[in-house]
Amino acid sequence: MKTKFSTRLFITTVILLFSSLRMMAIDSKELVGAWGYGPPENRTVMIATDKIFSVANYDVPGKKLLATYGGTWRMEGDKLIVKIEWHSVKPEVAGNEYPYDTKIEGGKLKIPQTQEVYDRLDDGKPGALAGAWIITGNYANDKVSKRPAPFFPRRTMKVLSGKYFHWIAYNVESKQFMNAGGGTYTTVNGKYTENIEFFTKTAESVGKSLTFDYSFVDGDWRHKGEKSTGGPMDECWSKRETLEK
């Protein structure tokens, strides 16, 4: 009797321990940064801030975006739960939530259901602009004019890791995807430089490096310089979390 009880106790303990290990499989901080795989002709890059993710699949030499999607994410044990806000190929899935088994091993992010294996590109450093930003206004004569509804229903968002950036314009109400662009970036001595790898508005912008002035004003990002298509710009971007309070 005692042996049977001890055996059951041992089995129960092992099951509970295994479950605990699975629930502690991934610290959400491990996912933050940029991840990528594939050759230039079929490149996929995912950027994850602490709550937002953006995936872009594009052809660099062909100067073409193949697909982009993203939204919010959270970890539940070893499950990556994503909620889609935009999808350029399947807009109807916006609003849906999906769970994925996820592993991080040896600097690689593995998602068995999709058979994707991402290499770590950065851990959210060294860029000074890592995070999710929403365009909220424009400057004129050094004074900002804020938009009345920058977050809903239309959003223009930049998602940045330590070295990579994506920007996306979409409508959360109609589920319409509008435009996107992205590549790598640096922030050095008040200068923000984008190296464009995809851009839906004008394919001719792919391959360009654009340098802007950047500064922080009351927590907002002032983004000032010349547009890739020509002409001055002086924009105000706000951290997404400040608009969700």
C-alpha positions as CSV (number, residue, x, y, z in Angstrom):
1,M,0.0,0.0,0.0
2,K,2.8,2.4,0.9
3,T,4.7,1.5,-2.3
4,K,1.7,2.2,-4.4
5,F,1.1,5.6,-2.7
6,S,4.8,6.5,-3.0
7,T,4.7,5.6,-6.7
8,R,1.6,7.7,-7.3
9,L,3.2,10.6,-5.4
10,F,6.4,10.3,-7.4
11,I,4.5,10.3,-10.7
12,T,2.3,13.3,-9.6
13,T,5.5,15.2,-8.6
14,V,7.2,14.5,-11.9
15,I,4.0,15.6,-13.9
16,L,3.8,18.8,-11.8
17,L,7.5,19.5,-12.2
18,F,7.3,18.9,-16.0
19,S,4.3,21.2,-16.3
20,S,6.1,23.9,-14.3
21,L,9.1,23.7,-16.5
22,R,6.9,24.0,-19.6
23,M,5.1,27.0,-18.2
24,M,8.5,28.6,-17.4
25,A,9.9,27.6,-20.9
26,I,10.3,31.2,-22.2
27,D,10.7,34.5,-20.5
28,S,8.9,37.0,-22.6
29,K,12.0,39.3,-22.5
30,E,13.8,36.7,-24.5
31,L,11.6,37.3,-27.5
32,V,12.2,41.1,-27.6
33,G,14.3,42.2,-30.5
34,A,14.6,41.3,-34.2
35,W,14.6,37.8,-35.8
36,G,15.1,36.8,-39.4
37,Y,15.7,34.0,-41.9
38,G,15.9,33.5,-45.7
39,P,17.9,34.8,-48.6
40,P,17.5,38.4,-49.9
41,E,15.1,37.2,-52.5
42,N,12.7,35.8,-49.8
43,R,13.7,37.6,-46.6
44,T,11.5,37.4,-43.5
45,V,12.1,39.7,-40.5
46,M,10.1,39.8,-37.3
47,I,10.4,42.6,-34.8
48,A,9.1,42.2,-31.3
49,T,8.7,44.9,-28.7
50,D,7.5,44.0,-25.2
51,K,3.9,43.8,-26.6
52,I,3.8,44.4,-30.3
53,F,5.2,42.3,-33.2
54,S,5.6,42.9,-36.9
55,V,6.5,40.4,-39.6
56,A,7.6,41.4,-43.1
57,N,8.4,39.0,-46.0
58,Y,10.1,40.7,-48.9
59,D,12.2,40.4,-52.0
60,V,15.2,42.9,-51.7
61,P,16.6,42.7,-55.2
62,G,13.1,42.6,-56.7
63,K,12.2,45.6,-54.5
64,K,8.9,44.0,-53.6
65,L,6.9,43.4,-50.4
66,L,5.5,39.8,-50.4
67,A,3.5,40.0,-47.2
68,T,3.3,41.7,-43.8
69,Y,1.3,41.0,-40.7
70,G,1.4,41.7,-37.0
71,G,-0.3,43.0,-33.9
72,T,0.0,42.2,-30.2
73,W,1.6,39.2,-28.5
74,R,2.0,37.6,-25.1
75,M,3.6,34.4,-23.7
76,E,1.7,31.8,-21.8
77,G,4.3,29.2,-20.8
78,D,5.8,28.0,-24.0
79,K,2.8,29.2,-26.1
80,L,3.2,32.4,-28.1
81,I,-0.3,34.0,-28.4
82,V,-0.6,36.5,-31.2
83,K,-3.6,38.8,-32.0
84,I,-3.5,40.0,-35.6
85,E,-4.2,43.7,-36.2
86,W,-3.2,43.8,-39.9
87,H,-2.5,41.3,-42.7
88,S,-1.6,42.4,-46.2
89,V,-2.5,39.0,-47.8
90,K,-5.4,37.8,-45.6
91,P,-7.0,41.0,-44.1
92,E,-10.0,38.9,-42.9
93,V,-7.9,37.4,-40.1
94,A,-7.4,40.8,-38.4
95,G,-8.9,40.5,-34.9
96,N,-8.2,36.8,-34.6
97,E,-6.0,35.3,-32.0
98,Y,-3.6,32.3,-32.6
99,P,-1.5,30.2,-30.3
100,Y,1.9,28.8,-31.3
101,D,4.3,26.4,-29.6
102,T,7.6,28.3,-29.4
103,K,11.2,27.5,-28.4
104,I,14.3,29.6,-28.2
105,E,17.4,27.5,-28.4
106,G,21.0,28.5,-29.3
107,G,20.0,31.9,-30.5
108,K,17.2,30.6,-32.7
109,L,13.5,31.1,-32.4
110,K,11.6,27.9,-33.5
111,I,7.9,27.7,-34.3
112,P,7.0,24.1,-35.1
113,Q,3.5,24.6,-36.5
114,T,4.8,26.9,-39.3
115,Q,8.2,25.2,-39.5
116,E,9.9,28.6,-39.1
117,V,13.4,28.9,-37.6
118,Y,14.5,32.5,-37.0
119,D,18.0,33.6,-36.3
120,R,18.4,36.4,-33.7
121,L,19.3,39.7,-35.4
122,D,19.4,41.8,-32.3
123,D,18.1,41.9,-28.7
124,G,16.5,45.4,-28.8
125,K,19.8,47.2,-28.7
126,P,21.7,49.5,-29.5
127,G,19.1,51.8,-31.2
128,A,17.7,54.6,-29.1
129,L,14.2,54.3,-30.7
130,A,13.3,50.7,-29.9
131,G,9.6,50.3,-29.3
132,A,6.2,50.8,-31.1
133,W,5.4,54.4,-32.2
134,I,2.3,56.0,-33.7
135,I,2.4,59.1,-35.7
136,T,0.4,61.7,-33.8
137,G,1.1,65.1,-35.4
138,N,3.4,67.4,-37.3
139,Y,5.6,70.4,-36.5
140,A,5.3,73.9,-38.0
141,N,7.6,76.6,-36.8
142,D,8.7,74.4,-34.0
143,K,5.2,74.0,-32.7
144,V,3.4,70.6,-32.8
145,S,-0.1,70.2,-34.1
146,K,-1.6,66.9,-32.8
147,R,-4.1,64.8,-34.9
148,P,-7.5,64.4,-33.3
149,A,-7.6,60.6,-33.8
150,P,-4.2,59.1,-34.5
151,F,-4.9,55.7,-33.1
152,F,-8.4,54.7,-34.4
153,P,-9.5,53.6,-36.8
154,R,-6.5,54.4,-39.0
155,R,-3.0,53.8,-37.6
156,T,0.4,54.6,-39.0
157,M,2.9,52.7,-36.7
158,K,6.7,52.2,-36.6
159,V,8.0,49.2,-34.8
160,L,11.7,49.3,-34.1
161,S,14.1,46.8,-32.5
162,G,17.7,47.8,-31.8
163,K,18.7,47.7,-35.5
164,Y,15.6,47.0,-37.6
165,F,12.4,49.0,-38.3
166,H,9.0,48.4,-39.9
167,W,6.3,51.0,-40.6
168,I,2.8,50.1,-41.4
169,A,-0.4,52.0,-42.3
170,Y,-3.7,50.1,-41.8
171,N,-7.3,50.5,-40.6
172,V,-8.3,48.5,-37.6
173,E,-12.0,49.0,-38.3
174,S,-12.2,48.1,-42.0
175,K,-9.1,45.7,-41.7
176,Q,-7.6,47.4,-44.7
177,F,-3.8,47.2,-45.2
178,M,-2.5,50.4,-46.8
179,N,1.3,50.7,-47.0
180,A,4.5,49.5,-45.4
181,G,8.2,49.9,-45.4
182,G,11.3,48.8,-43.5
183,G,14.9,47.9,-43.2
184,T,17.7,48.6,-40.8
185,Y,18.4,51.8,-38.8
186,T,21.0,53.5,-36.6
187,T,20.9,56.4,-34.1
188,V,24.1,58.3,-33.7
189,N,24.7,61.8,-32.3
190,G,21.1,62.9,-32.8
191,K,20.9,61.4,-36.4
192,Y,18.5,58.7,-37.3
193,T,19.5,56.8,-40.5
194,E,17.2,54.4,-42.3
195,N,18.5,51.9,-44.8
196,I,15.4,50.9,-46.8
197,E,14.9,47.2,-47.8
198,F,11.3,47.4,-48.8
199,F,8.8,50.2,-49.5
200,T,5.4,49.8,-51.0
201,K,4.8,53.5,-52.0
202,T,7.8,53.8,-54.3
203,A,10.0,50.8,-55.2
204,E,12.8,53.3,-56.2
205,S,13.3,54.1,-52.6
206,V,14.7,50.5,-51.9
207,G,18.4,50.7,-51.4
208,K,18.4,54.3,-50.2
209,S,19.9,55.5,-46.9
210,L,18.1,58.4,-45.5
211,T,19.3,60.5,-42.5
212,F,17.0,62.5,-40.3
213,D,17.4,64.6,-37.1
214,Y,15.8,62.9,-34.1
215,S,15.0,64.2,-30.6
216,F,12.6,63.6,-27.8
217,V,10.1,66.3,-26.8
218,D,7.9,65.5,-23.8
219,G,8.3,61.8,-24.4
220,D,7.5,62.1,-28.1
221,W,9.9,61.4,-31.0
222,R,10.5,64.4,-33.3
223,H,11.4,63.1,-36.7
224,K,12.7,65.8,-39.0
225,G,14.3,65.7,-42.5
226,E,13.6,65.0,-46.1
227,K,11.1,62.4,-47.4
228,S,12.4,59.6,-49.6
229,T,10.3,60.9,-52.4
230,G,11.5,64.5,-51.8
231,G,10.2,67.4,-49.8
232,P,10.5,68.4,-46.1
233,M,9.0,66.5,-43.2
234,D,8.8,67.3,-39.5
235,E,6.7,64.6,-37.7
236,C,5.7,63.8,-34.1
237,W,5.5,60.2,-33.1
238,S,4.2,59.0,-29.7
239,K,4.8,55.7,-27.9
240,R,1.9,53.4,-28.5
241,E,1.4,52.7,-24.9
242,T,0.6,56.3,-24.1
243,L,-2.3,56.2,-26.5
244,E,-3.7,52.9,-25.0
245,K,-4.1,54.2,-21.5
